[in-house]
Amino acid sequence: MPYSPLLVKPMREELVAAGVRELMTPEDVDAFMEEAGKGTSMLVVNSVCGCAAGMARPGVRLALQHAKVPDRSVSVFAGQDVEATQKARSYIPDIPPSSPSIAVFKDGELVYFLPRHRIENRRAEDVAEDLVQVFDEHVG
Amino acid sequence: MGTFHDHASPLHGITVAVETAGDELWIGRCDDEDDERVILLDADVHTDGNGDEDVAGSREEWLAKAVRFGIWPRHKRVVLPRGRVASIRRLGDLD
């Protein structure tokens, strides 16, 4: 059962404030993936549980302060926007579901995936460092 | 901001790899663990010699893939008696 929208709101806003666009419907996801066919794109699977998501969101925020960032950054909220999340996962069918997690695409191809277990128990700075390395490698 | 689980074990919510005294290697999100048992959620298991093509390959290959991408949650909830547990490690530490 989804959490209360009141509880989840600040977790959504934490990413939106950093310039991450929320995808709330399957149609939003399809439109994003069409855009993602060109350039670099980051997809964050947001999540409520603080065991990992509590570091994922600040990590993303820090990474997006880097000089090189993806052309577009979006999020779906696992357990909240269920259909949008399923649709997003359908674009990376070989990757097991994981939330929170972060995927980076270049010209529509998945070039990086950070699953939940590589976020757990780490500092936001460490998560950001991983993302910044990916941005430096793939963002033109 | 996050949510908090002050009542739970330190491994609550952490993805762990659990080796059993037999030939099983479980990976899942630890829900709780104590002297009696380890409870995993959204778990998968590699058993040497099993015939499941989805988890085929050596234990090392399966673990390496899990470390990189995670596992498919084929088992919603698993309770492992502590006496069967040979080791329990954070999957993130195996990176």
gemmi code that builds the backbone of each chain (N, CA, C; Angstrom):
import gemmi

chains = {
    "A": [
        ("MET", (0.849, -1.195, 0.000), (0.000, 0.000, 0.000), (0.883, 1.244, 0.000)),
        ("PRO", (0.608, 2.183, -0.879), (1.439, 3.388, -0.929), (1.377, 4.165, 0.384)),
        ("TYR", (2.478, 4.841, 0.684), (2.514, 5.715, 1.849), (1.618, 6.939, 1.595)),
        ("SER", (1.343, 7.648, 2.684), (0.558, 8.873, 2.562), (1.276, 9.877, 1.663)),
        ("PRO", (0.553, 10.527, 0.775), (1.164, 11.565, -0.071), (1.836, 12.655, 0.761)),
        ("LEU", (1.305, 12.875, 1.959), (1.875, 13.905, 2.834), (3.296, 13.516, 3.271)),
        ("LEU", (3.488, 12.232, 3.539), (4.812, 11.741, 3.944), (5.805, 11.799, 2.782)),
        ("VAL", (5.289, 11.478, 1.616), (6.158, 11.324, 0.450), (6.520, 12.673, -0.185)),
        ("LYS", (5.669, 13.657, 0.041), (5.847, 14.964, -0.626), (7.257, 15.532, -0.468)),
        ("PRO", (7.797, 15.593, 0.744), (9.153, 16.161, 0.848), (10.225, 15.332, 0.147)),
        ("MET", (9.966, 14.018, 0.036), (10.928, 13.156, -0.660), (10.889, 13.401, -2.169)),
        ("ARG", (9.714, 13.734, -2.655), (9.600, 14.134, -4.066), (10.289, 15.486, -4.262)),
        ("GLU", (9.970, 16.414, -3.352), (10.459, 17.793, -3.514), (11.981, 17.884, -3.399)),
        ("GLU", (12.544, 16.957, -2.631), (13.997, 16.977, -2.451), (14.715, 16.839, -3.798)),
        ("LEU", (14.166, 16.039, -4.687), (14.774, 15.888, -6.014), (14.314, 16.983, -6.970)),
        ("VAL", (13.037, 17.323, -6.899), (12.515, 18.367, -7.798), (13.286, 19.667, -7.601)),
        ("ALA", (13.610, 19.975, -6.338), (14.345, 21.210, -6.046), (15.736, 21.211, -6.668)),
        ("ALA", (16.242, 20.011, -6.969), (17.568, 19.908, -7.590), (17.476, 19.878, -9.109)),
        ("GLY", (16.264, 20.041, -9.633), (16.104, 20.085, -11.084), (15.718, 18.757, -11.702)),
        ("VAL", (15.302, 17.811, -10.859), (14.885, 16.495, -11.362), (13.379, 16.544, -11.651)),
        ("ARG", (13.028, 16.160, -12.864), (11.625, 16.192, -13.275), (10.950, 14.879, -12.906)),
        ("GLU", (9.779, 14.971, -12.309), (9.065, 13.756, -11.922), (8.265, 13.191, -13.086)),
        ("LEU", (8.362, 11.876, -13.261), (7.543, 11.170, -14.242), (6.493, 10.392, -13.454)),
        ("MET", (5.238, 10.747, -13.627), (4.215, 10.153, -12.770), (3.290, 9.190, -13.499)),
        ("THR", (3.416, 9.123, -14.811), (2.564, 8.204, -15.578), (3.425, 7.435, -16.586)),
        ("PRO", (2.919, 6.307, -17.079), (3.650, 5.581, -18.123), (3.883, 6.446, -19.359)),
        ("GLU", (2.934, 7.310, -19.656), (3.084, 8.181, -20.824), (4.253, 9.148, -20.616)),
        ("ASP", (4.396, 9.634, -19.384), (5.548, 10.505, -19.071), (6.855, 9.764, -19.335)),
        ("VAL", (6.866, 8.482, -18.939), (8.096, 7.688, -19.085), (8.401, 7.458, -20.563)),
        ("ASP", (7.378, 7.110, -21.332), (7.592, 6.894, -22.774), (8.138, 8.161, -23.425)),
        ("ALA", (7.567, 9.295, -23.052), (8.024, 10.565, -23.639), (9.480, 10.839, -23.256)),
        ("PHE", (9.803, 10.553, -22.009), (11.187, 10.755, -21.562), (12.139, 9.849, -22.334)),
        ("MET", (11.771, 8.581, -22.488), (12.677, 7.646, -23.148), (12.872, 8.029, -24.621)),
        ("GLU", (11.875, 8.650, -25.191), (12.053, 9.133, -26.562), (13.070, 10.271, -26.575)),
        ("GLU", (12.931, 11.184, -25.610), (13.918, 12.275, -25.478), (15.306, 11.706, -25.226)),
        ("ALA", (15.349, 10.647, -24.418), (16.635, 10.085, -23.990), (17.400, 9.437, -25.132)),
        ("GLY", (16.758, 9.308, -26.286), (17.444, 8.761, -27.448), (18.603, 9.624, -27.907)),
        ("LYS", (18.601, 10.859, -27.459), (19.698, 11.775, -27.812), (20.300, 12.346, -26.548)),
        ("GLY", (21.609, 12.357, -26.456), (22.287, 12.966, -25.318), (22.299, 12.058, -24.098)),
        ("THR", (22.536, 12.668, -22.941), (22.649, 11.895, -21.704), (21.454, 12.172, -20.795)),
        ("SER", (21.038, 11.133, -20.079), (19.852, 11.237, -19.234), (20.063, 10.416, -17.968)),
        ("MET", (19.579, 10.944, -16.869), (19.646, 10.194, -15.606), (18.227, 9.922, -15.121)),
        ("LEU", (17.998, 8.670, -14.766), (16.703, 8.260, -14.210), (16.924, 7.784, -12.777)),
        ("VAL", (16.275, 8.457, -11.839), (16.368, 8.074, -10.432), (15.082, 7.344, -10.053)),
        ("VAL", (15.220, 6.145, -9.501), (14.054, 5.470, -8.925), (14.034, 5.862, -7.451)),
        ("ASN", (13.151, 6.776, -7.131), (13.046, 7.303, -5.765), (12.321, 6.281, -4.882)),
        ("SER", (12.515, 6.388, -3.591), (11.959, 5.393, -2.677), (11.799, 6.012, -1.296)),
        ("VAL", (10.896, 5.428, -0.511), (10.636, 5.981, 0.819), (11.698, 5.560, 1.828)),
        ("CYS", (12.091, 4.290, 1.789), (12.892, 3.740, 2.889), (14.191, 4.502, 3.083)),
        ("GLY", (14.414, 4.955, 4.297), (15.601, 5.748, 4.588), (16.883, 4.961, 4.618)),
        ("CYS", (16.791, 3.628, 4.658), (18.008, 2.811, 4.728), (18.936, 3.092, 3.553)),
        ("ALA", (18.367, 3.418, 2.402), (19.197, 3.740, 1.243), (18.778, 5.062, 0.609)),
        ("ALA", (17.472, 5.271, 0.502), (17.005, 6.473, -0.199), (17.439, 7.735, 0.523)),
        ("GLY", (17.619, 7.618, 1.830), (18.053, 8.778, 2.616), (19.410, 9.289, 2.180)),
        ("MET", (20.196, 8.444, 1.521), (21.487, 8.877, 0.978), (21.436, 9.056, -0.536)),
        ("ALA", (20.497, 8.391, -1.187), (20.403, 8.508, -2.652), (20.035, 9.932, -3.045)),
        ("ARG", (19.013, 10.471, -2.410), (18.549, 11.810, -2.824), (19.609, 12.879, -2.592)),
        ("PRO", (20.218, 12.950, -1.404), (21.286, 13.951, -1.240), (22.463, 13.712, -2.181)),
        ("GLY", (22.726, 12.444, -2.482), (23.809, 12.127, -3.419), (23.515, 12.676, -4.807)),
        ("VAL", (22.282, 12.502, -5.244), (21.876, 13.032, -6.556), (21.960, 14.557, -6.547)),
        ("ARG", (21.488, 15.142, -5.463), (21.523, 16.621, -5.379), (22.952, 17.130, -5.474)),
        ("LEU", (23.850, 16.483, -4.757), (25.259, 16.905, -4.796), (25.839, 16.729, -6.201)),
        ("ALA", (25.552, 15.600, -6.801), (26.113, 15.312, -8.130), (25.635, 16.331, -9.156)),
        ("LEU", (24.399, 16.776, -9.000), (23.850, 17.725, -9.975), (24.425, 19.133, -9.808)),
        ("GLN", (25.284, 19.319, -8.820), (25.991, 20.598, -8.694), (27.306, 20.575, -9.476)),
        ("HIS", (27.636, 19.405, -10.038), (28.884, 19.260, -10.792), (28.798, 20.076, -12.094)),
        ("ALA", (29.979, 20.402, -12.650), (30.014, 21.204, -13.878), (29.362, 20.467, -15.050)),
        ("LYS", (29.592, 19.159, -15.123), (28.989, 18.351, -16.190), (27.835, 17.555, -15.610)),
        ("VAL", (26.663, 17.756, -16.141), (25.503, 16.973, -15.680), (24.748, 16.471, -16.903)),
        ("PRO", (23.930, 15.447, -16.741), (23.171, 14.931, -17.891), (22.264, 16.007, -18.491)),
        ("ASP", (21.920, 15.808, -19.742), (21.030, 16.760, -20.421), (19.668, 16.829, -19.739)),
        ("ARG", (19.259, 15.728, -19.158), (17.963, 15.706, -18.472), (18.029, 14.700, -17.320)),
        ("SER", (17.380, 15.072, -16.217), (17.326, 14.178, -15.049), (15.875, 14.039, -14.617)),
        ("VAL", (15.454, 12.804, -14.455), (14.052, 12.535, -14.120), (13.990, 11.508, -12.992)),
        ("SER", (12.784, 11.375, -12.418), (12.599, 10.354, -11.378), (11.232, 9.712, -11.512)),
        ("VAL", (11.157, 8.478, -11.067), (9.884, 7.813, -10.807), (9.912, 7.427, -9.333)),
        ("PHE", (8.747, 7.295, -8.718), (8.711, 6.995, -7.288), (8.169, 5.585, -7.085)),
        ("ALA", (9.062, 4.662, -6.713), (8.668, 3.266, -6.505), (7.670, 3.163, -5.356)),
        ("GLY", (6.654, 2.358, -5.555), (5.651, 2.159, -4.517), (4.615, 3.267, -4.455)),
        ("GLN", (4.854, 4.328, -5.198), (3.915, 5.448, -5.217), (3.312, 5.594, -6.615)),
        ("ASP", (4.183, 5.866, -7.566), (3.749, 5.961, -8.956), (4.067, 4.614, -9.605)),
        ("VAL", (3.244, 3.651, -9.265), (3.559, 2.247, -9.569), (3.652, 1.989, -11.071)),
        ("GLU", (2.682, 2.492, -11.819), (2.677, 2.213, -13.262), (3.846, 2.892, -13.957)),
        ("ALA", (4.154, 4.097, -13.528), (5.297, 4.805, -14.129), (6.595, 4.054, -13.825)),
        ("THR", (6.706, 3.537, -12.617), (7.919, 2.800, -12.241), (8.037, 1.515, -13.052)),
        ("GLN", (6.920, 0.817, -13.200), (6.942, -0.417, -14.010), (7.337, -0.113, -15.447)),
        ("LYS", (6.811, 0.962, -15.958), (7.140, 1.337, -17.341), (8.626, 1.663, -17.467)),
        ("ALA", (9.148, 2.405, -16.489), (10.575, 2.750, -16.523), (11.421, 1.478, -16.483)),
        ("ARG", (11.043, 0.546, -15.637), (11.809, -0.705, -15.531), (11.719, -1.522, -16.814)),
        ("SER", (10.634, -1.347, -17.545), (10.475, -2.119, -18.782), (11.505, -1.721, -19.830)),
        ("TYR", (12.104, -0.562, -19.672), (13.136, -0.120, -20.621), (14.514, -0.701, -20.285)),
        ("ILE", (14.646, -1.288, -19.106), (15.908, -1.962, -18.752), (15.561, -3.363, -18.217)),
        ("PRO", (15.018, -4.197, -19.125), (14.448, -5.474, -18.681), (15.458, -6.452, -18.109)),
        ("ASP", (16.734, -6.280, -18.428), (17.742, -7.216, -17.911), (18.198, -6.864, -16.505)),
        ("ILE", (17.765, -5.712, -16.011), (18.227, -5.243, -14.709), (17.157, -5.535, -13.655)),
        ("PRO", (17.516, -6.239, -12.579), (16.506, -6.521, -11.546), (15.956, -5.232, -10.935)),
        ("PRO", (14.692, -5.285, -10.502), (14.108, -4.090, -9.877), (14.853, -3.727, -8.598)),
        ("SER", (15.054, -2.443, -8.386), (15.827, -1.994, -7.237), (15.390, -0.574, -6.905)),
        ("SER", (15.088, -0.338, -5.648), (14.741, 1.031, -5.271), (15.269, 1.333, -3.873)),
        ("PRO", (15.955, 2.467, -3.731), (16.259, 3.404, -4.802), (17.321, 2.839, -5.727)),
        ("SER", (17.388, 3.412, -6.915), (18.462, 3.083, -7.852), (18.594, 4.240, -8.829)),
        ("ILE", (19.688, 4.221, -9.564), (19.961, 5.327, -10.484), (20.506, 4.744, -11.782)),
        ("ALA", (19.884, 5.132, -12.893), (20.335, 4.675, -14.213), (20.758, 5.889, -15.026)),
        ("VAL", (21.829, 5.713, -15.787), (22.264, 6.782, -16.688), (22.263, 6.220, -18.111)),
        ("PHE", (21.656, 6.959, -19.016), (21.555, 6.561, -20.420), (22.342, 7.541, -21.288)),
        ("LYS", (22.938, 6.996, -22.325), (23.559, 7.857, -23.341), (22.987, 7.454, -24.688)),
        ("ASP", (22.413, 8.397, -25.382), (21.770, 8.130, -26.678), (20.853, 6.912, -26.588)),
        ("GLY", (20.118, 6.848, -25.505), (19.122, 5.796, -25.330), (19.635, 4.485, -24.777)),
        ("GLU", (20.960, 4.347, -24.669), (21.541, 3.099, -24.162), (21.913, 3.246, -22.691)),
        ("LEU", (21.625, 2.220, -21.913), (22.031, 2.227, -20.513), (23.552, 2.133, -20.410)),
        ("VAL", (24.162, 3.117, -19.765), (25.630, 3.072, -19.627), (26.065, 2.904, -18.178)),
        ("TYR", (25.123, 3.047, -17.258), (25.508, 2.940, -15.842), (24.264, 2.633, -15.027)),
        ("PHE", (24.446, 1.770, -14.026), (23.331, 1.473, -13.118), (23.864, 1.347, -11.703)),
        ("LEU", (23.261, 2.088, -10.807), (23.645, 2.033, -9.390), (22.472, 1.443, -8.607)),
        ("PRO", (22.589, 0.158, -8.223), (21.481, -0.470, -7.504), (21.470, -0.080, -6.029)),
        ("ARG", (20.385, -0.396, -5.400), (20.177, -0.043, -3.998), (21.340, -0.461, -3.092)),
        ("HIS", (21.827, -1.683, -3.273), (22.826, -2.168, -2.308), (24.148, -1.428, -2.413)),
        ("ARG", (24.343, -0.690, -3.519), (25.568, 0.104, -3.625), (25.325, 1.541, -3.173)),
        ("ILE", (24.157, 1.788, -2.616), (23.834, 3.086, -1.997), (23.756, 2.920, -0.480)),
        ("GLU", (23.248, 1.763, -0.058), (23.084, 1.484, 1.372), (24.383, 1.730, 2.131)),
        ("ASN", (24.219, 2.381, 3.284), (25.344, 2.508, 4.209), (26.494, 3.365, 3.692)),
        ("ARG", (26.243, 4.096, 2.632), (27.287, 4.996, 2.140), (26.873, 6.435, 2.413)),
        ("ARG", (27.853, 7.325, 2.321), (27.559, 8.743, 2.508), (27.058, 9.324, 1.182)),
        ("ALA", (26.289, 10.401, 1.297), (25.801, 11.073, 0.090), (26.970, 11.487, -0.798)),
        ("GLU", (28.062, 11.901, -0.166), (29.239, 12.338, -0.931), (29.803, 11.192, -1.770)),
        ("ASP", (29.742, 9.979, -1.234), (30.262, 8.824, -1.974), (29.369, 8.499, -3.179)),
        ("VAL", (28.066, 8.574, -2.951), (27.124, 8.333, -4.052), (27.340, 9.394, -5.133)),
        ("ALA", (27.481, 10.636, -4.699), (27.701, 11.733, -5.656), (28.994, 11.518, -6.437)),
        ("GLU", (30.024, 11.051, -5.749), (31.315, 10.838, -6.422), (31.180, 9.802, -7.547)),
        ("ASP", (30.443, 8.736, -7.271), (30.206, 7.724, -8.314), (29.516, 8.366, -9.520)),
        ("LEU", (28.496, 9.170, -9.238), (27.721, 9.772, -10.332), (28.565, 10.773, -11.111)),
        ("VAL", (29.357, 11.542, -10.399), (30.199, 12.543, -11.062), (31.183, 11.865, -12.018)),
        ("GLN", (31.724, 10.734, -11.616), (32.629, 9.983, -12.503), (31.909, 9.582, -13.793)),
        ("VAL", (30.664, 9.154, -13.631), (29.876, 8.750, -14.802), (29.577, 9.969, -15.674)),
        ("PHE", (29.228, 11.079, -15.039), (28.960, 12.301, -15.810), (30.220, 12.709, -16.591)),
        ("ASP", (31.360, 12.692, -15.925), (32.608, 13.097, -16.589), (32.914, 12.189, -17.775)),
        ("GLU", (32.577, 10.916, -17.628), (32.879, 9.964, -18.696), (31.923, 10.079, -19.873)),
        ("HIS", (30.665, 10.353, -19.593), (29.659, 10.233, -20.650), (29.029, 11.540, -21.110)),
        ("VAL", (29.114, 12.594, -20.300), (28.483, 13.851, -20.708), (29.477, 14.634, -21.563)),
        ("GLY", (29.032, 15.018, -22.761), (29.944, 15.688, -23.695), (30.279, 17.122, -23.304)),
    ],
    "B": [
        ("MET", (15.741, 13.618, 3.558), (15.125, 12.995, 4.728), (14.826, 11.532, 4.440)),
        ("GLY", (14.761, 10.757, 5.458), (14.462, 9.351, 5.257), (13.502, 8.874, 6.317)),
        ("THR", (13.261, 7.567, 6.317), (12.443, 6.996, 7.364), (13.383, 6.280, 8.325)),
        ("PHE", (12.890, 5.971, 9.517), (13.763, 5.435, 10.544), (13.175, 4.158, 11.123)),
        ("HIS", (14.068, 3.261, 11.500), (13.643, 1.955, 12.007), (14.472, 1.660, 13.254)),
        ("ASP", (14.291, 2.448, 14.274), (15.136, 2.347, 15.461), (14.982, 1.023, 16.196)),
        ("HIS", (13.846, 0.339, 15.960), (13.564, -0.898, 16.676), (14.275, -2.089, 16.068)),
        ("ALA", (14.790, -1.935, 14.876), (15.234, -3.092, 14.107), (16.722, -3.361, 14.295)),
        ("SER", (17.145, -4.507, 13.761), (18.557, -4.874, 13.839), (19.375, -3.914, 12.979)),
        ("PRO", (20.689, -3.827, 13.246), (21.524, -2.911, 12.446), (21.534, -3.260, 10.956)),
        ("LEU", (21.198, -4.496, 10.640), (21.191, -4.883, 9.227), (19.818, -4.697, 8.578)),
        ("HIS", (18.862, -4.212, 9.342), (17.528, -4.014, 8.775), (17.596, -3.100, 7.551)),
        ("GLY", (17.037, -3.580, 6.453), (16.996, -2.769, 5.233), (18.240, -2.864, 4.379)),
        ("ILE", (19.235, -3.595, 4.863), (20.497, -3.717, 4.136), (20.491, -5.010, 3.311)),
        ("THR", (20.972, -4.919, 2.092), (21.059, -6.103, 1.238), (22.275, -6.922, 1.651)),
        ("VAL", (22.031, -8.188, 1.944), (23.107, -9.024, 2.478), (23.257, -10.309, 1.664)),
        ("ALA", (24.453, -10.875, 1.733), (24.726, -12.197, 1.163), (24.902, -13.150, 2.327)),
        ("VAL", (24.095, -14.208, 2.332), (24.115, -15.165, 3.435), (24.540, -16.533, 2.910)),
        ("GLU", (25.676, -17.014, 3.396), (26.118, -18.366, 3.051), (25.597, -19.322, 4.107)),
        ("THR", (25.089, -20.453, 3.657), (24.612, -21.440, 4.624), (25.656, -22.539, 4.788)),
        ("ALA", (25.437, -23.325, 5.809), (26.353, -24.439, 6.055), (26.267, -25.458, 4.927)),
        ("GLY", (25.164, -25.428, 4.174), (25.038, -26.296, 3.011), (25.664, -25.629, 1.805)),
        ("ASP", (24.982, -25.722, 0.654), (25.585, -25.145, -0.551), (24.785, -23.950, -1.068)),
        ("GLU", (24.023, -23.323, -0.196), (23.199, -22.206, -0.632), (23.886, -20.874, -0.378)),
        ("LEU", (23.696, -19.966, -1.320), (24.085, -18.578, -1.130), (22.847, -17.727, -1.382)),
        ("TRP", (22.351, -17.137, -0.322), (21.159, -16.294, -0.410), (21.574, -14.832, -0.506)),
        ("ILE", (20.835, -14.077, -1.280), (20.997, -12.618, -1.284), (19.607, -12.026, -1.145)),
        ("GLY", (19.484, -11.078, -0.252), (18.188, -10.432, -0.049), (18.326, -9.265, 0.903)),
        ("ARG", (17.234, -8.584, 1.077), (17.213, -7.433, 1.985), (16.899, -7.933, 3.390)),
        ("CYS", (17.811, -7.693, 4.304), (17.620, -8.191, 5.666), (16.471, -7.439, 6.330)),
        ("ASP", (15.490, -8.200, 6.794), (14.388, -7.577, 7.528), (14.706, -7.555, 9.010)),
        ("ASP", (15.281, -8.676, 9.472), (15.665, -8.751, 10.884), (16.615, -9.933, 11.054)),
        ("GLU", (17.401, -9.891, 12.083), (18.265, -11.038, 12.402), (18.569, -11.015, 13.885)),
        ("ASP", (18.628, -12.214, 14.452), (18.974, -12.352, 15.864), (19.617, -13.717, 16.074)),
        ("ASP", (19.675, -14.169, 17.303), (20.327, -15.449, 17.586), (19.565, -16.640, 17.005)),
        ("GLU", (18.309, -16.431, 16.682), (17.458, -17.535, 16.235), (17.408, -17.677, 14.720)),
        ("ARG", (17.336, -16.534, 14.025), (17.125, -16.617, 12.573), (17.516, -15.336, 11.870)),
        ("VAL", (17.641, -15.469, 10.557), (17.854, -14.310, 9.681), (16.658, -14.271, 8.739)),
        ("ILE", (16.005, -13.126, 8.670), (14.843, -12.983, 7.788), (15.224, -12.096, 6.612)),
        ("LEU", (15.052, -12.652, 5.417), (15.349, -11.905, 4.194), (14.064, -11.614, 3.431)),
        ("LEU", (13.995, -10.460, 2.818), (12.883, -10.096, 1.937), (13.417, -9.930, 0.523)),
        ("ASP", (12.547, -10.189, -0.439), (12.904, -9.997, -1.860), (14.255, -10.646, -2.164)),
        ("ALA", (14.327, -11.939, -1.928), (15.608, -12.649, -1.967), (15.695, -13.590, -3.173)),
        ("ASP", (16.915, -14.008, -3.441), (17.153, -15.073, -4.422), (18.260, -15.961, -3.870)),
        ("VAL", (18.363, -17.144, -4.423), (19.331, -18.099, -3.894), (20.075, -18.778, -5.033)),
        ("HIS", (21.345, -18.991, -4.826), (22.129, -19.839, -5.728), (22.484, -21.103, -4.964)),
        ("THR", (22.180, -22.227, -5.587), (22.520, -23.510, -4.988), (23.397, -24.262, -5.970)),
        ("ASP", (24.544, -24.662, -5.549), (25.448, -25.374, -6.452), (24.738, -26.575, -7.055)),
        ("GLY", (24.796, -26.637, -8.372), (24.214, -27.792, -9.045), (22.726, -27.691, -9.289)),
        ("ASN", (22.112, -26.539, -9.012), (20.674, -26.470, -9.273), (20.431, -26.364, -10.771)),
        ("GLY", (19.225, -26.656, -11.185), (18.924, -26.718, -12.607), (18.210, -25.497, -13.137)),
        ("ASP", (18.139, -24.446, -12.340), (17.419, -23.251, -12.763), (18.311, -22.439, -13.692)),
        ("GLU", (17.921, -22.347, -14.954), (18.813, -21.685, -15.911), (18.995, -20.203, -15.599)),
        ("ASP", (18.018, -19.610, -14.901), (18.138, -18.197, -14.571), (19.245, -17.939, -13.561)),
        ("VAL", (19.581, -18.917, -12.775), (20.660, -18.738, -11.807), (21.803, -19.700, -12.117)),
        ("ALA", (21.890, -20.051, -13.396), (22.949, -20.967, -13.802), (24.305, -20.287, -13.690)),
        ("GLY", (25.339, -21.086, -13.812), (26.691, -20.557, -13.698), (27.224, -20.811, -12.310)),
        ("SER", (28.492, -20.494, -12.166), (29.124, -20.755, -10.886), (28.615, -19.777, -9.836)),
        ("ARG", (28.841, -20.130, -8.605), (28.476, -19.250, -7.501), (29.173, -17.896, -7.660)),
        ("GLU", (30.443, -17.923, -8.090), (31.204, -16.685, -8.231), (30.602, -15.792, -9.311)),
        ("GLU", (30.199, -16.412, -10.425), (29.590, -15.631, -11.516), (28.268, -15.021, -11.065)),
        ("TRP", (27.494, -15.814, -10.364), (26.186, -15.338, -9.899), (26.360, -14.190, -8.914)),
        ("LEU", (27.328, -14.363, -8.010), (27.582, -13.320, -7.016), (28.094, -12.039, -7.687)),
        ("ALA", (28.985, -12.201, -8.657), (29.544, -11.023, -9.334), (28.442, -10.229, -10.038)),
        ("LYS", (27.514, -10.952, -10.660), (26.404, -10.280, -11.339), (25.501, -9.585, -10.317)),
        ("ALA", (25.275, -10.260, -9.203), (24.440, -9.675, -8.153), (25.083, -8.413, -7.586)),
        ("VAL", (26.383, -8.456, -7.405), (27.087, -7.279, -6.874), (26.930, -6.102, -7.824)),
        ("ARG", (26.946, -6.398, -9.113), (26.885, -5.314, -10.095), (25.464, -4.775, -10.298)),
        ("PHE", (24.499, -5.692, -10.379), (23.151, -5.259, -10.775), (22.053, -5.579, -9.756)),
        ("GLY", (22.333, -6.425, -8.781), (21.283, -6.853, -7.864), (20.744, -8.215, -8.256)),
        ("ILE", (19.690, -8.639, -7.595), (19.124, -9.969, -7.851), (17.629, -9.854, -8.147)),
        ("TRP", (17.116, -10.869, -8.800), (15.670, -10.928, -9.048), (14.996, -11.467, -7.788)),
        ("PRO", (13.987, -10.773, -7.300), (13.357, -11.183, -6.026), (12.403, -12.353, -6.200)),
        ("ARG", (12.971, -13.554, -6.305), (12.145, -14.740, -6.547), (11.482, -15.264, -5.276)),
        ("HIS", (11.992, -14.830, -4.131), (11.424, -15.262, -2.851), (11.044, -14.021, -2.046)),
        ("LYS", (9.759, -13.870, -1.786), (9.267, -12.671, -1.104), (9.812, -12.568, 0.326)),
        ("ARG", (9.799, -13.706, 1.035), (10.267, -13.703, 2.435), (10.864, -15.078, 2.747)),
        ("VAL", (12.042, -15.048, 3.328), (12.729, -16.296, 3.669), (13.215, -16.205, 5.109)),
        ("VAL", (12.992, -17.268, 5.866), (13.501, -17.317, 7.235), (14.573, -18.397, 7.294)),
        ("LEU", (15.803, -17.989, 7.572), (16.917, -18.927, 7.657), (17.268, -19.158, 9.122)),
        ("PRO", (17.176, -20.394, 9.600), (17.572, -20.672, 10.980), (19.033, -20.274, 11.190)),
        ("ARG", (19.320, -19.613, 12.291), (20.673, -19.104, 12.513), (21.715, -20.225, 12.478)),
        ("GLY", (21.302, -21.401, 12.929), (22.231, -22.520, 12.947), (22.718, -22.935, 11.568)),
        ("ARG", (21.963, -22.576, 10.542), (22.360, -22.918, 9.170), (23.235, -21.840, 8.545)),
        ("VAL", (23.314, -20.677, 9.203), (24.010, -19.531, 8.602), (25.501, -19.608, 8.907)),
        ("ALA", (26.302, -19.705, 7.830), (27.753, -19.756, 8.007), (28.344, -18.356, 8.013)),
        ("SER", (27.780, -17.459, 7.215), (28.277, -16.084, 7.201), (27.187, -15.163, 6.676)),
        ("ILE", (27.274, -13.922, 7.094), (26.346, -12.907, 6.587), (27.154, -11.639, 6.360)),
        ("ARG", (27.122, -11.173, 5.108), (27.918, -9.998, 4.737), (27.054, -9.026, 3.949)),
        ("ARG", (27.375, -7.752, 4.080), (26.686, -6.759, 3.273), (27.100, -6.946, 1.814)),
        ("LEU", (26.122, -6.976, 0.910), (26.452, -7.148, -0.507), (27.289, -5.962, -0.996)),
        ("GLY", (26.986, -4.785, -0.494), (27.742, -3.595, -0.899), (29.209, -3.675, -0.551)),
        ("ASP", (29.553, -4.440, 0.495), (30.953, -4.586, 0.885), (31.714, -5.514, -0.049)),
        ("LEU", (30.981, -6.264, -0.880), (31.636, -7.224, -1.766), (31.958, -6.593, -3.119)),
        ("ASP", (31.662, -5.313, -3.259), (31.880, -4.600, -4.517), (33.381, -4.526, -4.828)),
    ],
}
model = gemmi.Model(1)
for chain_id, residues in chains.items():
    chain = gemmi.Chain(chain_id)
    for i, (resn, *xyz) in enumerate(residues, 1):
        res = gemmi.Residue()
        res.name, res.seqid = resn, gemmi.SeqId(i, " ")
        for name, pos in zip(("N", "CA", "C"), xyz):
            atom = gemmi.Atom()
            atom.name, atom.element = name, gemmi.Element(name[0])
            atom.pos, atom.b_iso = gemmi.Position(*pos), 0.0
            res.add_atom(atom)
        chain.add_residue(res)
    model.add_chain(chain)
structure = gemmi.Structure()
structure.add_model(model)
structure.setup_entities()
